[in-house]
Amino acid sequence: MTEHTTSERPQRDVQLTVNGDAVTSTIEPRTKLSDYLREECNLTGVRVGCEHGVCGACTVLVDGEPVKSCLTYAVQVTDSTVETVEGLSDGSELHPIQEAFHEENALQCGFCTSGFVMSTKALLAEHPDPDDEEIEAGLCGNICRCTGYSPIYDAVYRAADAMEGGD
């Protein structure tokens, strides 16, 4: 990584693949991945809730693994592939996970939904036919204050059924 100095603040070059697109920027090393995705990439589906890594609203996938983007510096994931909720749909066609969350009413205010959706994608990649314990473990880093979780579990099961044999 190249280090630059602009206005006496150190700068670093960051290269990422975000939702399939190559992105290169020069940023301050202290820039959180959540802020980078929201401000530099205009991906506002990445929510910033607690900023302590507890709520999971900021969850994105980095090289397929769920990551709390509010606790991760963008420079830490340079040369990585980052996927956000905006990268799931195919135009107007919702991803099966998004469709399942919609069909099961697994959202109310919607603030936490993108983090749950991305955690669900990682969960189903590892456990395509999860049971309750696997869902609990896969989503334990996400908090919803509205739904009571039952619709979220139903959405995960629906998505697993819809994705059987595919992504």
Secondary structure, DSSP 8 states (H G I E B T S, - for coil): --EEEETTEEEEEEEEEETTEEEEEEE-TT-BHHHIIIIIS--TTS--SSSSSSS-TTEEEETTEEEETTSSBGGGGTT-EEE-GGGTSBTTB--HHHHHHHHTT--SS-TTHHHHHHHHHHHHHH-SS--HHHHHHHHTT---SSS-SHHHHHHHHHHHHHHTT--
